[in-house]
């Protein structure tokens, strides 16, 4: 079972945000280009990790006592 809420709701938007920051907005800035690329890459990498974690997560059965 995959958790679509984690993968689609958090992972993919973070990947898209990282791409926008690193490739589209960073070249427009002169002084802060390296910092913006770093932050965008970090957000994208974290988005990929969350996306993969969402693929491997599964529902835990509820324990009734």
Residue, then its C-alpha position, 0 to 999 in steps of 0.5 A: x500500500x502506498x500513501x498517496x497523501x504523503x507522496x502527492x500532497x507533500x513530496x511533489x509540491x516540494x520537488x516543484x518548489x525546489x525546481x522553481x527556486x534552483x533553476x528559474x529564480x536563482x539565475x535572476x539574482x546576482x548576489x544570492x545566486x549560490x544561496x538560492x540554488x542551495x536552498x532550492x536543491x535542498x528543498x527538492x532533495x527533501x521532496x524526493x525523500x518524502x516522496x519515496x517515504x510515501x511510497x514505502x509507508x503502509x497503514x498500521x492495523x489498529x490495535x484493539x484492547 
